[in-house]
Amino acid sequence: MHPFHATLLGVVEGVTEFLPVSSTGHLILASSWLRLHGESLASFEVVLQAGALGAVAGLYRAQVGAMWRGLFGGEAAGRRLLVNVFLSVLPVLLVGALAHRAIKRLFATWAVVAALALGGLVMIGVERWRRRQPPASRTLDSLTPREALLIGCLQCLALWPGTSRAMVTIVAGLLVGLPAVAAAEYSFVLAMPTLAAATLFEAAQSGSMIWREIGGRSIVCGFAATAIVAAVAIRGFVAYLTRRGLEPFGWYRVGLAALIGIFAPRP
């Protein structure tokens, strides 16, 4: 892979990883537009996710530190957050490991179109429902283990390409009563162990193939582009979510699915 192509894919990943629009879906579409194919390409996404992991870990280092201190019993709030994150991540790790090969076979345009459209409609419906509810004032500290486990079970839906992990976890957070910004921040925190596990698993499975077929320079370019762009995207998304909510992202997904359905080449 040419480093320029890797950088473009890194930009796409950085913009979309933490937005509820499906980074996987956009990477599949971008790769198709660039005429990039092969099994190593699907694995290269995990390299890009490692860059996104670096960005969110840096921005939310306070929460990371609190969980680290909570691990050794030094901070009750950090320990609660750590337990909740563990419960939210466990289901998707188990399902992802068991269904790894089946999930890779779903990396196709039709699967992305279906997930984009359905996810968009869900976001529109949930956002309109949320507006009719009394303003939520809860914080992440009030999240219960049962609610965290529910969010984790729903997060398994994001294993279908095009669904969006951010979309599922943010919507799940809203459904259990978190304000939009708190739901988004919990989604960002959940991304860290999820992305770390996916990166380590893929490196163990396909690390040598990725290095051989993608190339060291392209890996570095993709990683760096993702980290920089993701850090900017997270800040912008939180500010936008405060003002506008999720509905514009839902309509974007529905519109994108329609365009792809109309113009995508037929098999």
Backbone as JSON, one array per atom type, in Angstrom:
{
  "sequence": "MHPFHATLLGVVEGVTEFLPVSSTGHLILASSWLRLHGESLASFEVVLQAGALGAVAGLYRAQVGAMWRGLFGGEAAGRRLLVNVFLSVLPVLLVGALAHRAIKRLFATWAVVAALALGGLVMIGVERWRRRQPPASRTLDSLTPREALLIGCLQCLALWPGTSRAMVTIVAGLLVGLPAVAAAEYSFVLAMPTLAAATLFEAAQSGSMIWREIGGRSIVCGFAATAIVAAVAIRGFVAYLTRRGLEPFGWYRVGLAALIGIFAPRP",
  "N": [[0.84, -1.19, 0.0], [0.51, 2.2, -0.85], [2.03, 4.92, 0.93], [0.54, 7.31, 0.81], [-2.08, 6.47, 0.31], [-2.49, 5.02, 2.65], [-2.43, 7.1, 4.49], [-4.7, 8.56, 3.74], [-6.7, 6.68, 4.39], [-6.24, 6.63, 7.12], [-7.06, 9.2, 7.84], [-9.79, 9.01, 7.26], [-10.52, 7.01, 9.11], [-9.84, 8.33, 11.52], [-11.66, 10.49, 11.55], [-14.12, 9.17, 11.65], [-14.17, 7.12, 13.61], [-15.02, 7.72, 16.27], [-17.39, 8.95, 15.88], [-20.92, 8.47, 15.4], [-21.24, 7.02, 12.91], [-20.12, 4.86, 11.67], [-17.04, 3.73, 11.31], [-15.88, 1.47, 10.14], [-17.6, 0.95, 7.98], [-17.17, 3.29, 6.42], [-14.45, 3.0, 5.89], [-14.44, 0.67, 4.32], [-15.82, 1.63, 2.09], [-14.12, 3.74, 1.31], [-11.8, 2.3, 0.73], [-12.7, 0.78, -1.43], [-13.14, 2.83, -3.28], [-10.53, 3.69, -3.63], [-9.58, 1.49, -4.86], [-8.47, -0.63, -3.42], [-7.79, -3.82, -2.23], [-8.08, -7.11, -0.7], [-7.26, -9.47, 1.94], [-5.52, -8.49, 3.85], [-6.14, -5.83, 3.98], [-8.51, -5.58, 5.45], [-7.46, -6.34, 7.9], [-5.68, -4.26, 8.29], [-7.22, -2.2, 9.17], [-7.29, -2.47, 11.91], [-4.79, -1.6, 12.68], [-5.1, 1.11, 12.18], [-7.07, 1.61, 14.05], [-5.57, 1.4, 16.33], [-4.21, 3.79, 16.3], [-6.36, 5.52, 16.77], [-6.94, 4.67, 19.33], [-4.7, 5.63, 20.73], [-5.22, 8.37, 20.58], [-7.66, 8.75, 22.05], [-6.9, 7.78, 24.53], [-5.04, 9.66, 25.31], [-6.59, 12.02, 25.46], [-8.44, 11.36, 27.42], [-7.01, 10.83, 29.7], [-7.27, 11.37, 32.39], [-9.46, 9.85, 33.27], [-8.41, 7.36, 32.7], [-6.28, 7.29, 34.5], [-7.75, 7.38, 36.89], [-9.08, 4.91, 36.83], [-6.88, 3.23, 36.92], [-5.84, 3.81, 39.46], [-8.05, 2.99, 40.92], [-7.93, 0.28, 40.49], [-6.11, -0.63, 42.3], [-7.35, -0.1, 44.63], [-7.34, 2.55, 45.47], [-9.09, 4.61, 44.81], [-12.43, 5.14, 44.91], [-14.38, 5.97, 42.98], [-12.98, 5.6, 40.61], [-12.65, 2.85, 40.72], [-15.32, 1.97, 40.49], [-15.88, 2.85, 37.9], [-14.03, 1.31, 36.48], [-14.98, -1.32, 36.95], [-17.48, -1.12, 35.68], [-16.69, -0.6, 33.04], [-15.35, -2.98, 32.47], [-17.52, -4.79, 32.56], [-19.0, -3.84, 30.43], [-17.36, -4.3, 28.28], [-16.77, -7.01, 28.21], [-18.84, -8.75, 26.98], [-18.65, -8.12, 24.16], [-16.02, -8.77, 23.61], [-16.0, -11.54, 24.0], [-17.92, -12.45, 22.09], [-16.78, -11.38, 19.77], [-14.32, -12.76, 19.61], [-15.21, -15.4, 19.28], [-16.68, -15.27, 16.94], [-15.0, -14.32, 14.97], [-14.02, -14.99, 12.32], [-16.4, -15.26, 10.88], [-17.39, -12.66, 11.06], [-15.53, -11.24, 9.5], [-16.25, -12.09, 6.97], [-18.43, -10.6, 6.47], [-17.67, -8.17, 5.52], [-18.72, -6.37, 3.29], [-20.34, -4.5, 0.66], [-23.2, -4.56, 0.65], [-23.81, -5.34, 3.26], [-22.89, -3.18, 4.74], [-24.52, -1.08, 3.77], [-27.09, -1.87, 4.65], [-26.71, -1.81, 7.44], [-25.97, 0.87, 7.88], [-28.33, 2.26, 7.12], [-30.37, 1.16, 8.83], [-29.25, 1.68, 11.36], [-29.17, 4.48, 11.26], [-31.92, 5.15, 11.24], [-32.63, 4.18, 13.75], [-31.16, 5.92, 15.39], [-32.38, 8.38, 14.81], [-34.98, 7.92, 15.77], [-34.45, 7.39, 18.54], [-33.29, 9.81, 19.35], [-35.41, 11.61, 19.01], [-37.19, 10.54, 20.82], [-35.71, 11.01, 23.15], [-35.79, 13.78, 23.36], [-38.32, 14.24, 24.26], [-38.26, 13.51, 26.86], [-37.71, 14.31, 30.38], [-34.97, 16.55, 31.1], [-31.89, 14.88, 31.35], [-29.75, 14.38, 34.13], [-27.76, 12.81, 35.09], [-24.51, 11.38, 35.93], [-21.44, 9.75, 34.89], [-20.61, 8.42, 37.17], [-22.95, 7.52, 38.31], [-23.76, 5.34, 36.89], [-24.92, 2.05, 36.86], [-23.78, -1.35, 37.58], [-25.48, -3.22, 36.31], [-26.64, -1.68, 34.25], [-24.33, -1.08, 32.84], [-23.6, -3.62, 31.92], [-25.75, -4.13, 30.22], [-25.31, -2.18, 28.25], [-22.94, -3.25, 27.27], [-23.82, -5.7, 26.18], [-25.48, -4.78, 24.1], [-23.53, -3.56, 22.62], [-22.4, -5.58, 21.16], [-23.78, -5.69, 18.8], [-22.46, -3.96, 17.18], [-20.47, -5.36, 15.94], [-21.27, -6.11, 13.47], [-20.4, -5.02, 10.32], [-20.55, -1.57, 9.53], [-22.42, -0.84, 11.37], [-21.53, 0.66, 13.64], [-19.73, 1.14, 16.46], [-19.62, 3.34, 18.16], [-22.13, 4.5, 17.71], [-23.91, 2.5, 18.7], [-23.16, 2.27, 21.43], [-23.51, 4.88, 22.38], [-26.26, 5.31, 21.92], [-27.24, 3.24, 23.54], [-26.37, 4.19, 26.03], [-27.95, 6.5, 26.22], [-30.47, 5.3, 26.39], [-30.4, 4.09, 28.89], [-30.53, 6.26, 30.48], [-28.51, 8.21, 30.6], [-27.18, 11.54, 30.08], [-26.63, 13.08, 26.83], [-23.94, 13.93, 26.36], [-22.54, 12.64, 28.45], [-23.09, 9.98, 27.75], [-21.71, 9.86, 25.34], [-19.08, 10.29, 26.22], [-18.71, 8.03, 27.83], [-18.8, 6.14, 25.83], [-16.41, 6.79, 24.52], [-14.52, 6.12, 26.49], [-15.02, 3.37, 26.71], [-14.06, 2.62, 24.27], [-11.33, 2.32, 24.52], [-10.36, -0.22, 25.88], [-11.67, -1.94, 24.13], [-10.66, -1.35, 21.53], [-7.97, -1.81, 22.06], [-7.93, -4.56, 22.64], [-8.83, -5.6, 20.18], [-6.74, -4.76, 18.51], [-4.5, -6.15, 19.58], [-5.35, -8.8, 19.24], [-5.63, -8.99, 16.43], [-3.02, -8.42, 15.67], [-1.68, -10.64, 16.66], [-2.85, -12.59, 15.06], [-2.47, -11.77, 12.37], [-0.22, -10.2, 12.11], [2.38, -10.37, 10.86], [1.65, -10.66, 8.18], [0.32, -8.22, 7.7], [2.43, -6.39, 8.01], [4.1, -7.23, 5.94], [2.53, -6.98, 3.57], [1.35, -4.45, 3.68], [3.35, -2.63, 4.51], [5.99, -0.93, 6.27], [6.3, 1.94, 6.26], [3.79, 2.8, 5.38], [2.16, 1.84, 7.43], [3.02, 3.4, 9.6], [2.32, 5.97, 8.64], [-0.47, 5.73, 8.4], [-1.21, 5.2, 11.06], [-0.33, 7.56, 12.41], [-1.84, 9.58, 11.11], [-4.43, 8.83, 11.78], [-4.41, 9.1, 14.63], [-3.98, 11.88, 15.03], [-6.12, 13.12, 13.65], [-8.32, 11.91, 14.89], [-8.19, 12.91, 17.52], [-8.87, 15.59, 17.15], [-11.43, 15.24, 16.09], [-12.9, 14.09, 18.2], [-13.1, 16.17, 20.1], [-14.55, 18.07, 18.61], [-16.91, 16.65, 18.13], [-18.13, 16.28, 20.65], [-18.76, 18.94, 21.31], [-20.53, 19.55, 19.22], [-22.54, 17.66, 19.63], [-23.67, 18.54, 22.0], [-25.03, 20.78, 21.15], [-26.7, 19.98, 18.97], [-27.51, 17.27, 19.07], [-28.17, 13.77, 18.21], [-29.65, 13.38, 15.89], [-28.95, 14.65, 13.3], [-26.75, 13.05, 12.52], [-28.0, 10.63, 12.19], [-29.67, 11.1, 9.95], [-27.67, 11.6, 8.11], [-26.52, 9.04, 7.89], [-28.67, 7.56, 6.79], [-29.01, 8.89, 4.33], [-26.48, 8.44, 3.16], [-26.52, 5.66, 2.94], [-28.57, 5.36, 1.06], [-27.44, 6.62, -1.21], [-25.24, 4.94, -1.68], [-26.55, 2.55, -2.17], [-27.81, 3.17, -4.57], [-25.74, 3.9, -6.39], [-23.67, 2.07, -6.12], [-21.6, -0.47, -7.61], [-23.16, -3.24, -9.24], [-23.06, -6.72, -8.33]],
  "CA": [[0.0, 0.0, 0.0], [1.27, 3.45, -0.89], [1.82, 5.71, 2.15], [-0.52, 8.31, 0.62], [-3.35, 5.77, 0.51], [-2.6, 4.71, 4.07], [-2.75, 8.35, 5.18], [-6.12, 8.85, 3.47], [-7.5, 5.77, 5.21], [-6.08, 7.09, 8.49], [-7.93, 10.37, 8.02], [-11.16, 8.5, 7.31], [-10.68, 6.34, 10.4], [-9.81, 9.33, 12.59], [-12.89, 11.28, 11.54], [-15.34, 8.39, 11.84], [-14.12, 6.11, 14.67], [-15.76, 8.11, 17.47], [-18.69, 9.48, 15.47], [-21.86, 7.34, 15.23], [-21.5, 6.88, 11.47], [-19.45, 3.62, 11.27], [-15.71, 3.84, 10.72], [-15.67, 0.31, 9.28], [-18.33, 1.18, 6.74], [-16.5, 4.31, 5.63], [-13.18, 2.45, 5.41], [-14.75, -0.24, 3.21], [-16.17, 2.46, 0.93], [-12.92, 4.44, 0.87], [-10.9, 1.3, 0.12], [-13.25, 0.46, -2.74], [-12.89, 3.99, -4.14], [-9.09, 3.69, -3.93], [-9.29, 0.21, -5.53], [-7.61, -1.43, -2.56], [-8.48, -5.06, -1.91], [-7.26, -8.14, -0.06], [-7.54, -9.76, 3.36], [-4.68, -7.65, 4.7], [-6.77, -4.53, 4.11], [-9.41, -5.66, 6.61], [-6.63, -6.37, 9.1], [-5.03, -2.96, 8.43], [-8.13, -1.34, 9.94], [-6.95, -2.55, 13.32], [-3.64, -0.71, 12.85], [-5.66, 2.45, 12.26], [-7.77, 1.72, 15.33], [-4.55, 1.63, 17.35], [-4.0, 5.24, 16.32], [-7.51, 6.1, 17.46], [-6.75, 4.35, 20.75], [-3.74, 6.58, 21.28], [-5.85, 9.69, 20.7], [-8.63, 8.8, 23.14], [-6.18, 7.57, 25.79], [-4.43, 10.93, 25.67], [-7.61, 13.0, 25.82], [-9.15, 10.93, 28.63], [-5.99, 10.28, 30.61], [-7.74, 11.49, 33.78], [-10.27, 8.66, 33.55], [-7.49, 6.21, 32.7], [-5.58, 7.34, 35.78], [-8.69, 7.03, 37.96], [-9.29, 3.46, 36.78], [-5.64, 2.6, 37.37], [-5.79, 3.92, 40.92], [-9.13, 2.16, 41.44], [-7.52, -1.12, 40.41], [-5.35, -0.93, 43.52], [-8.15, 0.26, 45.79], [-7.06, 3.89, 45.97], [-10.08, 5.6, 44.42], [-13.7, 4.42, 44.77], [-15.01, 6.33, 41.71], [-12.21, 4.93, 39.56], [-12.94, 1.41, 40.8], [-16.65, 1.77, 39.92], [-15.77, 3.01, 36.45], [-13.29, 0.16, 35.98], [-15.9, -2.46, 36.96], [-18.48, -0.9, 34.64], [-16.04, -0.77, 31.74], [-15.12, -4.42, 32.3], [-18.8, -5.43, 32.25], [-19.45, -3.39, 29.11], [-16.46, -4.79, 27.24], [-16.69, -8.47, 28.22], [-19.65, -9.44, 25.97], [-18.17, -7.95, 22.79], [-14.77, -9.52, 23.47], [-16.34, -12.96, 23.86], [-18.58, -12.68, 20.8], [-15.82, -11.08, 18.72], [-13.34, -13.85, 19.5], [-15.87, -16.61, 18.8], [-17.23, -15.08, 15.59], [-14.03, -13.5, 14.24], [-13.98, -15.32, 10.89], [-17.72, -14.95, 10.31], [-17.49, -11.2, 10.95], [-14.73, -10.79, 8.37], [-16.97, -12.4, 5.73], [-19.5, -9.6, 6.32], [-17.1, -6.93, 5.02], [-19.23, -6.23, 1.94], [-21.13, -3.27, 0.5], [-24.61, -4.75, 1.02], [-23.91, -5.38, 4.71], [-22.69, -1.81, 5.21], [-25.7, -0.29, 3.42], [-28.18, -2.25, 5.55], [-26.4, -1.35, 8.8], [-26.04, 2.33, 7.89], [-29.72, 2.71, 7.07], [-31.08, 0.78, 10.05], [-28.67, 2.44, 12.48], [-29.62, 5.87, 11.14], [-33.31, 5.24, 11.67], [-32.64, 4.0, 15.2], [-30.66, 7.16, 16.0], [-33.41, 9.42, 14.67], [-36.05, 7.59, 16.7], [-34.0, 7.54, 19.92], [-33.09, 11.22, 19.62], [-36.73, 12.24, 19.15], [-37.7, 10.07, 22.11], [-34.96, 11.67, 24.23], [-36.22, 15.17, 23.49], [-39.6, 14.28, 24.98], [-38.03, 13.14, 28.25], [-37.12, 15.37, 31.22], [-33.52, 16.62, 30.92], [-31.12, 13.95, 32.19], [-28.69, 15.06, 34.88], [-26.87, 11.8, 35.67], [-23.11, 11.37, 35.54], [-20.91, 8.4, 34.74], [-20.51, 7.8, 38.49], [-24.23, 6.93, 38.69], [-24.03, 4.17, 36.06], [-24.91, 0.82, 37.67], [-23.22, -2.51, 36.86], [-26.49, -3.82, 35.42], [-26.73, -0.84, 33.06], [-23.08, -1.25, 32.1], [-23.67, -4.91, 31.23], [-26.71, -3.97, 29.13], [-24.6, -1.46, 27.2], [-22.0, -4.18, 26.69], [-24.54, -6.67, 25.33], [-25.89, -4.08, 22.89], [-22.33, -3.24, 21.85], [-22.12, -6.71, 20.27], [-24.39, -5.4, 17.5], [-21.5, -3.18, 16.38], [-19.58, -6.26, 15.22], [-21.74, -6.12, 12.08], [-19.79, -3.86, 9.65], [-21.45, -0.49, 9.17], [-23.32, -0.49, 12.47], [-20.84, 1.69, 14.42], [-19.61, 0.92, 17.9], [-19.98, 4.6, 18.83], [-23.59, 4.66, 17.64], [-24.58, 1.56, 19.59], [-22.9, 2.56, 22.84], [-24.13, 6.16, 22.73], [-27.7, 5.07, 22.0], [-27.48, 2.44, 24.74], [-26.21, 5.09, 27.17], [-29.15, 7.34, 26.3], [-31.62, 4.49, 26.8], [-30.35, 3.82, 30.33], [-30.77, 7.5, 31.2], [-27.38, 9.15, 30.65], [-27.25, 12.66, 29.15], [-25.95, 12.79, 25.57], [-22.49, 14.1, 26.47], [-22.02, 11.57, 29.3], [-23.15, 8.75, 26.96], [-20.61, 9.9, 24.38], [-17.81, 10.12, 26.94], [-18.59, 6.62, 28.2], [-18.46, 5.45, 24.59], [-14.99, 7.0, 24.27], [-13.77, 5.33, 27.47], [-15.18, 1.97, 26.31], [-13.27, 2.35, 23.07], [-9.93, 1.99, 24.82], [-10.11, -1.66, 25.98], [-12.17, -2.63, 22.94], [-9.68, -1.18, 20.46], [-6.73, -2.46, 22.46], [-8.11, -6.01, 22.48], [-8.89, -5.89, 18.75], [-5.4, -4.58, 17.96], [-3.64, -7.25, 20.01], [-5.83, -10.05, 18.63], [-5.3, -8.99, 15.01], [-1.56, -8.49, 15.55], [-1.29, -12.04, 16.86], [-3.35, -13.4, 13.96], [-2.06, -11.36, 11.02], [0.78, -9.14, 12.21], [3.43, -10.49, 9.85], [1.05, -10.41, 6.87], [0.07, -6.79, 7.58], [3.72, -5.72, 7.81], [4.65, -7.62, 4.63], [1.72, -6.53, 2.45], [1.06, -3.02, 3.79], [4.63, -1.91, 4.53], [6.25, -0.18, 7.48], [6.03, 3.37, 6.11], [2.34, 2.99, 5.29], [1.61, 1.61, 8.76], [3.33, 4.59, 10.4], [1.52, 7.09, 8.13], [-1.86, 5.51, 8.75], [-1.33, 5.34, 12.51], [-0.18, 8.97, 12.79], [-2.97, 10.33, 10.59], [-5.6, 8.49, 12.6], [-4.28, 9.66, 15.98], [-4.12, 13.34, 14.99], [-7.47, 13.5, 13.23], [-9.27, 11.44, 15.89], [-8.17, 13.82, 18.66], [-9.65, 16.76, 16.77], [-12.82, 14.84, 15.88], [-13.55, 13.87, 19.49], [-13.44, 17.48, 20.68], [-15.61, 18.68, 17.82], [-18.14, 15.88, 18.25], [-18.75, 16.59, 21.94], [-19.35, 20.27, 21.22], [-21.67, 19.49, 18.3], [-23.59, 16.85, 20.26], [-24.32, 19.39, 23.0], [-25.93, 21.74, 20.49], [-27.62, 19.45, 17.96], [-27.96, 15.91, 19.31], [-27.78, 12.69, 17.31], [-30.49, 13.23, 14.69], [-28.25, 14.91, 12.04], [-25.92, 11.9, 12.15], [-28.91, 9.61, 11.71], [-30.04, 11.42, 8.58], [-26.48, 11.39, 7.28], [-26.38, 7.61, 7.64], [-29.73, 7.14, 5.87], [-28.69, 9.44, 3.02], [-25.32, 7.75, 2.62], [-26.95, 4.32, 2.55], [-29.33, 5.48, -0.18], [-26.51, 6.9, -2.31], [-24.46, 3.74, -1.97], [-27.46, 1.58, -2.79], [-28.11, 3.58, -5.95], [-24.58, 4.03, -7.27], [-22.67, 0.99, -5.96], [-21.62, -1.44, -8.72], [-23.88, -4.48, -8.98], [-22.21, -7.88, -8.49]],
  "C": [[0.88, 1.24, 0.0], [0.99, 4.25, 0.38], [0.72, 6.77, 2.02], [-1.89, 7.68, 0.84], [-3.56, 5.44, 1.99], [-2.97, 5.95, 4.88], [-4.21, 8.73, 4.97], [-7.02, 7.96, 4.32], [-7.4, 6.16, 6.68], [-6.95, 8.29, 8.8], [-9.38, 9.94, 8.13], [-11.45, 7.84, 8.66], [-10.73, 7.35, 11.54], [-11.08, 10.14, 12.69], [-14.07, 10.45, 12.03], [-15.33, 7.43, 13.03], [-15.0, 6.47, 15.86], [-17.06, 8.82, 17.15], [-19.62, 8.31, 15.19], [-22.25, 7.11, 13.78], [-20.84, 5.64, 10.88], [-18.12, 3.87, 10.57], [-15.45, 2.68, 9.77], [-16.36, 0.49, 7.94], [-17.64, 2.19, 5.85], [-15.15, 3.81, 5.11], [-13.39, 1.48, 4.25], [-15.03, 0.56, 1.95], [-14.94, 3.2, 0.4], [-11.95, 3.49, 0.19], [-11.38, 0.92, -1.27], [-12.99, 1.59, -3.73], [-11.43, 4.06, -4.56], [-8.64, 2.42, -4.65], [-8.27, -0.61, -4.74], [-8.4, -2.65, -2.11], [-7.53, -6.01, -1.18], [-7.56, -8.29, 1.42], [-6.73, -8.86, 4.28], [-5.3, -6.28, 4.92], [-7.72, -4.5, 5.3], [-8.62, -5.69, 7.9], [-5.97, -5.01, 9.36], [-5.91, -1.98, 9.2], [-7.77, -1.34, 11.42], [-5.71, -1.71, 13.63], [-4.13, 0.73, 13.01], [-6.39, 2.66, 13.59], [-6.78, 1.92, 16.48], [-4.22, 3.11, 17.44], [-5.13, 5.96, 17.02], [-7.42, 5.85, 18.96], [-5.78, 5.32, 21.41], [-4.36, 7.95, 21.51], [-6.78, 9.75, 21.9], [-7.95, 8.59, 24.49], [-5.53, 8.86, 26.26], [-5.45, 11.95, 26.15], [-8.3, 12.65, 27.13], [-8.19, 10.26, 29.62], [-6.41, 10.39, 32.07], [-8.57, 10.28, 34.16], [-9.41, 7.4, 33.58], [-6.75, 6.14, 34.03], [-6.47, 6.94, 36.94], [-8.93, 5.53, 38.0], [-8.05, 2.71, 37.26], [-5.52, 2.64, 38.88], [-6.88, 3.07, 41.57], [-8.78, 0.69, 41.43], [-6.81, -1.56, 41.68], [-6.04, -0.4, 44.77], [-7.97, 1.67, 46.28], [-8.13, 4.92, 45.66], [-11.39, 4.88, 44.11], [-14.36, 4.7, 43.42], [-14.3, 5.64, 40.55], [-12.48, 3.44, 39.54], [-14.31, 1.11, 40.2], [-16.6, 1.87, 38.39], [-15.06, 1.81, 35.83], [-14.18, -1.07, 35.91], [-16.93, -2.32, 35.85], [-17.89, -1.11, 33.25], [-15.8, -2.25, 31.46], [-16.42, -5.12, 31.9], [-19.3, -5.05, 30.86], [-18.61, -3.98, 27.98], [-16.5, -6.32, 27.11], [-17.56, -9.13, 27.14], [-19.09, -9.32, 24.56], [-16.84, -8.66, 22.57], [-15.06, -11.0, 23.25], [-16.95, -13.25, 22.49], [-17.6, -12.43, 19.66], [-14.8, -12.19, 18.52], [-13.97, -15.1, 18.9], [-16.31, -16.48, 17.34], [-16.3, -14.3, 14.67], [-14.08, -13.75, 12.73], [-15.31, -14.98, 10.2], [-17.89, -13.45, 10.11], [-16.72, -10.69, 9.75], [-15.44, -11.04, 7.04], [-18.1, -11.41, 5.47], [-18.98, -8.27, 5.78], [-17.48, -6.77, 3.54], [-20.16, -5.03, 1.88], [-22.56, -3.44, 0.97], [-24.78, -4.74, 2.53], [-23.79, -3.97, 5.3], [-23.93, -0.97, 4.96], [-26.85, -0.59, 4.39], [-27.94, -1.7, 6.96], [-26.47, 0.17, 8.9], [-27.48, 2.81, 7.96], [-30.46, 2.39, 8.37], [-30.56, 1.56, 11.25], [-29.1, 3.9, 12.45], [-31.04, 6.06, 11.62], [-33.44, 5.08, 13.18], [-32.2, 5.29, 15.9], [-31.71, 8.27, 15.95], [-34.54, 9.17, 15.68], [-35.66, 7.81, 18.15], [-33.82, 9.01, 20.27], [-34.42, 11.94, 19.81], [-37.4, 11.8, 20.45], [-37.03, 10.82, 23.26], [-35.44, 13.1, 24.45], [-37.53, 15.3, 24.25], [-39.45, 13.93, 26.45], [-37.54, 14.34, 29.06], [-35.6, 15.39, 31.04], [-32.78, 15.69, 31.89], [-29.97, 14.69, 32.86], [-27.7, 14.08, 35.5], [-25.44, 11.99, 35.18], [-22.66, 9.93, 35.38], [-20.81, 7.67, 36.08], [-21.81, 7.1, 38.9], [-24.57, 5.68, 37.87], [-23.91, 2.9, 36.91], [-24.27, -0.32, 36.88], [-24.22, -3.15, 35.91], [-26.63, -3.01, 34.13], [-25.49, -0.97, 32.2], [-23.08, -2.56, 31.31], [-24.64, -4.84, 30.06], [-26.06, -3.24, 27.96], [-23.62, -2.39, 26.49], [-22.66, -5.2, 25.77], [-24.98, -6.02, 24.02], [-24.7, -3.75, 22.01], [-21.96, -4.37, 20.88], [-22.72, -6.48, 18.88], [-23.41, -4.68, 16.59], [-20.49, -4.06, 15.66], [-20.02, -6.42, 13.76], [-21.19, -4.87, 11.39], [-20.82, -2.83, 9.22], [-22.37, -0.06, 10.28], [-22.79, 0.68, 13.28], [-20.9, 1.41, 15.91], [-20.02, 2.17, 18.66], [-21.49, 4.79, 18.84], [-24.29, 3.77, 18.65], [-24.38, 1.94, 21.05], [-23.5, 3.89, 23.28], [-25.64, 5.99, 22.87], [-28.04, 4.26, 23.25], [-27.35, 3.29, 26.0], [-27.42, 6.0, 27.34], [-30.34, 6.55, 26.82], [-31.6, 4.15, 28.29], [-30.41, 5.1, 31.15], [-29.61, 8.45, 31.32], [-27.66, 10.34, 29.73], [-26.39, 12.37, 27.91], [-24.44, 12.89, 25.7], [-21.88, 13.0, 27.33], [-22.04, 10.23, 28.56], [-22.01, 8.71, 25.96], [-19.27, 9.68, 25.07], [-17.62, 8.68, 27.41], [-18.24, 5.77, 26.98], [-16.97, 5.59, 24.28], [-14.13, 6.15, 25.21], [-13.84, 3.84, 27.12], [-14.33, 1.63, 25.1], [-11.88, 1.87, 23.4], [-9.68, 0.49, 24.98], [-10.58, -2.41, 24.75], [-11.17, -2.55, 21.8], [-8.36, -1.87, 20.79], [-6.81, -3.97, 22.25], [-8.13, -6.39, 21.0], [-7.52, -5.78, 18.1], [-4.49, -5.74, 18.31], [-4.04, -8.56, 19.35], [-5.43, -10.11, 17.16], [-3.79, -9.06, 14.79], [-1.07, -9.92, 15.71], [-1.69, -12.91, 15.68], [-2.67, -13.08, 12.63], [-0.94, -10.33, 11.0], [1.83, -9.2, 11.12], [2.89, -10.22, 8.45], [0.81, -8.92, 6.66], [1.38, -6.05, 7.27], [4.27, -5.99, 6.41], [3.87, -6.98, 3.48], [1.4, -5.03, 2.49], [2.33, -2.2, 3.78], [4.77, -1.03, 5.76], [5.92, 1.29, 7.37], [4.52, 3.65, 6.07], [1.67, 2.79, 6.65], [1.83, 2.84, 9.64], [2.46, 5.77, 9.96], [0.06, 6.94, 8.53], [-2.11, 5.71, 10.23], [-1.31, 6.81, 12.92], [-1.38, 9.8, 12.33], [-4.22, 10.07, 11.43], [-5.55, 9.17, 13.95], [-4.55, 11.16, 15.99], [-5.56, 13.74, 14.68], [-8.51, 13.07, 14.27], [-9.33, 12.38, 17.09], [-8.99, 15.07, 18.38], [-11.14, 16.42, 16.67], [-13.57, 14.65, 17.2], [-13.99, 15.2, 20.1], [-14.6, 18.12, 19.93], [-16.94, 17.97, 17.99], [-18.87, 16.2, 19.56], [-19.43, 17.96, 21.9], [-20.59, 20.26, 20.33], [-22.84, 18.74, 18.93], [-24.35, 17.67, 21.29], [-25.35, 20.3, 22.35], [-27.03, 21.06, 19.67], [-28.16, 18.05, 18.24], [-27.56, 14.95, 18.21], [-28.5, 12.7, 15.96], [-29.77, 13.58, 13.38], [-27.37, 13.75, 11.58], [-26.79, 10.76, 11.64], [-29.32, 9.85, 10.26], [-28.86, 11.26, 7.63], [-26.33, 9.92, 6.91], [-27.42, 7.12, 6.62], [-29.43, 7.64, 4.45], [-27.51, 8.73, 2.36], [-25.69, 6.34, 2.16], [-27.72, 4.36, 1.23], [-28.41, 5.72, -1.37], [-25.7, 5.66, -2.69], [-25.34, 2.7, -2.67], [-27.75, 1.89, -4.24], [-26.9, 3.45, -6.87], [-23.55, 2.91, -7.14], [-22.76, 0.02, -7.13], [-22.37, -2.7, -8.31], [-22.95, -5.67, -9.18], [-22.52, -8.62, -9.79]]
}
